[in-house]
């Protein structure tokens, strides 16, 4: 499936007419599909390449070394999470992946810093943490611009989301799907799910496998060009917009048997707001045809609920 492609430079550097056209194209794509491919997204290609290089080196470390970075009590929100720990909401089958998570770095005197654990420092790969920090900031900036366009599409002030995501609880997740060494119990590497956050930015994965569920109930493959990132709506934005913008169901399937010996790497950036942000449905998105679908909750309350549902938090 060729998902809609938008050019972020049209919004950040274009004319007033360009900006309006981008907002309409993005909003229409999110209402109809839930995923877009974004070009000229502002995350440098060489940074993405370095990130992949260091992440591949990390997952190649012996298990006993990686296990040193799995910190009890962090619910997988920082550091390493070993193979098979996470499962999709409503599924008992563990996903066939291990991952490393890197979180917010509060650089001002914002008291929200007390809510966040420190990032876990990987000793064996000197450039690992600095590279993830640089990538984190680049994805954060790109995501801010996309949320500004989404705000305009919703009839809000362009900067509606800015304060909500300043020092927000965003996560850069580096995922490794190891080679398949025996007949798998399922054809699915990561069961169908929707993301928890506002939006997810995904640089091109190292192998195919991502599929989305269309409104017609069909699973279709999603591919993007190397210079594009795929960006989808998450559940928090779906709740906020009372289902005007839909969080698209997606999954990762196993490769063809001839490729079982290969790994798959993926690095989504889950853009979260601050914990105190209200996810109460926007009044402008509640109509007679679309009555309020969700109870009021903060982003922090909703995240806590979902982390328990997917098995990362007790």
N, C-alpha and C positions, 0 to 999 in steps of 0.2 A: 504494500500500500504506500503510495506517495502521499505522505502527510503534508498539509499546507506549509509552505515556506514563507517566512517573513524576514525582512532585512532591518535589523535593529538600528542601523545607521540612519535609516529613513526617519526614525523617531528622535534619535539623539543629535543628528547633524542636519536634518532636512528642513525644508521650508514648512510654514504653517500648514499648507495643504498636504505635504508629505506626512506630517505628523498625524493629521486627521485620518488620512488613508491607512496609515499603519495601525492606529487604534481600532479602526473598523475591521481591518483584516484579521487582527489578533483576536478581537472579541468574537467575531463570527466563527473563527476556527475553534475557539474554546467552547462555544455553544454547540457546535456541530460535531466536533471530533474529540476535543479535550487534549490533543497533542499538537504542537507545532515544531517545525525545524527552524532554528534561528541562525541566520548568517550575519557576519560582521558583529558578533556578539561581544567583542572586547576582551575575550580571554585568549592571550597569545598562544599560537600553535606551539612555540618552543617550550613554553611553560607546561602545556598539556603533555608534550613528549617527555619532558623531564619527570613529571609526576608519574606517568606510566612506568618509566624506567625504575624509579625508586620503589614504587609499589610492588613491581614484579620482583625486585630484589628482596623486599621484606617478606613476601609470601614464600619465597624460596628458602628462607631460613629454616633450620631444624625446628620441629614442633616444640621441643623443650625451651628453645629460645623465644619463640612467639608467645608461648604460654606465660612467660614472665610479664607480658604486657596486657594480660587479661586480669583486670582489677576487680575483685569482688565488691559488690555494693554500688557500682556505677551504672547498672542496668544496660551495659553495652554502649553507653553514651560517650565514652572516651576509651581509646585504646583498642585492644584486640578482642574479638569475639570468635571463639573456636567453631569449628565445623559442626553444623547441625543444631546449633543452639536456638535459632530463631525459626518461627513458623508463621504462616499467614493467619490473619484473623479468621476464626472458624475452621481452621485445619489443624489436625493433630500431626500431620506429616512434616518433619523438619525440612527446611530448605537446604539444598546441597551446596552450601557456601560457607566461607569464613570471611570476616571483614575487619577493618580497622576504621575507627571513627575519630575525627578531629573536629573540635568545636570552637566556640567563640573565644576571642581574645580581647578582653575589655581593656582599651588603651587609655581611657579617660578615668575620671573618678566616679563613674556611675556605680551606685550601690548595688546594682544588679549583679556585679561581679561575684558577690557572695553566693549567688545561686548556682554558679558554674564550677565544676571541678576543673583542676588544671589539666591541660593536655598531657598525654603520656609521651615521654621522650624516648625515641628509639635510638639506642646507643650505637648499634652496629653500622648504621647507615647515616653518615654525618649530615648529608643534605636532605634527609627525609623530612624532618619537621619544618625547616625553613621553606622547603618547596611547597609542602601542604599549606603552610601559613600564607604564602604568596598566592597560591591557587584559591584559597578560601576567600581572600579579599577580592580577587578578580571576579569570582562567581557572585559574590555579594553585590558588587557594583552592577554587574549585568542584570541580576535579579531585581535590584532596586529600580532600574529603568523599565523593566518589563511590568513591574507592579504599578509604576506611575502610569503606564499606558492602560493597564487594566482599570485603574481608578477612574481615568477619564471615560472609559467605555461604560462604566457603571454610573456615570453622572456625578462622581465625587470630585473633590479637589484633587488636582494632579499629585499632590504630595501627601495624600491621605495616609498612605502606608509608611511613609518615611520614618516618623517617630516610633511607630509600632515595631519596625524591624531594626532600628538602631540598637546595636548590642543585643540583637535577638538571638534566640536559641538555635540558630542554624547549625547544620551538621554536614561535614564533608565525609562521605562514606566511601572507602576503597574496598571493593568486593573482589574476591577470588572464587570462581567456580572451578574446583580441581578437575583433572581428567577423570573420566568414568572408567573404573577398573573392573567392574563386573556388571552383569545384567541389572539395570536399575529397577526398583519397584514401581517407579513412575516415570512418565516421559517429561516430567516437569522439574526443572532445576529450582525455580522459585515459583510457588503456587500463586494463583491469581489473587490480586490484592489491589487496593487503592492506597496511595501515599497519604500520610497523616497531615502533612504540612500545608503551607499556602501554595507554593509552586516548587517543582523539582527541575533542576537543570542537569542534563546528562550529556557529557561528552561522549562521542562515538565509542561504543564498547569494542573490545578487541576481537569479538566474533559475533555472528548473528545469533538470534535467539529471542529477542524482545518481540512480543506480540501484544496487540491491544484488542479489546472486545468492542466491536462496532455496535451502533444502536440497533442494527439488524440481528445482533446476537451471533456474529461470526468472528472468529479469531483470525487476525491478519498480521503478517509480519511488518515490522517497522524498521526501516533503514534510513540513515541520513548520510550525507556526504561528509568526508573528513573535516571540512572546514565549518561544519554546522554543529550546533548542540540542539538536542531535543528537550523541549520544555513542556511539562504537563501540569494540569491543575491538581491540587491535593484536596483532601477532605476538609481542611480548615477553610479554604476559599469556597468550597461547595456549601458548607454550612453558612458562612457569612453571607453568601449571595442567594441563600434559600433555593439552591439547585438551579439557579440561572446559569452558572458556570459549573459544569459537571466534572467530578473527579473520575477519570477514566480507569476502568479495570484493565490491568495488564499483568503479564506473567513472563517468565523466561523458560523456554523449552530446551530440551536436550538437543545437541547437534546430531547430524547424521552419524550412523555407526562408524563410518570411516574417519570421523573426527573425534571419536571418544577419547583419544590419547592427548587431546589438546586442552589447555586451560582457557577459561574465559575471564577477562578482567572488565570491571565496570566501575565508574566513579561518579555516582550521582551526588549533587549538592542539594540537600533538603533545606529550603529556605523557610525558617520558622520565625514567627514574631516573638516579642517578649511575652513572658508568661502571663502578665496581667491584661493583655489585649482581650477585649470582649469579642467573642464569636457570635453574639446575638445577631440573628438575621437582620440585614439592613431593611429599614422600613420601605425603601424604594423597590425592594425585591419581593415584597409581600403584596399579593393581589388576590382578588376574588378567585381567579383561576389558579393561583399558586399560593394557597394559604401557608402560614408559617409551619415549617416541617420539623424544626429542631428546638429543643429546650435551650435556654440561655446557658452558656458556659464560657469560662475563660480558656485561652490557649493552653495554659499550664494544666488546668483540670482535664482538658480533653487529651492532651499528650499523655498524662499519667494513666488515664483509662486505657488508651490504646497500647501503651508499653506493656501493661498487664495482659492484654488480650493476645499479644503476639509472643508472650513468654519471656520477655527480657526483664520484666520486673515482677517480683512476687507480691 
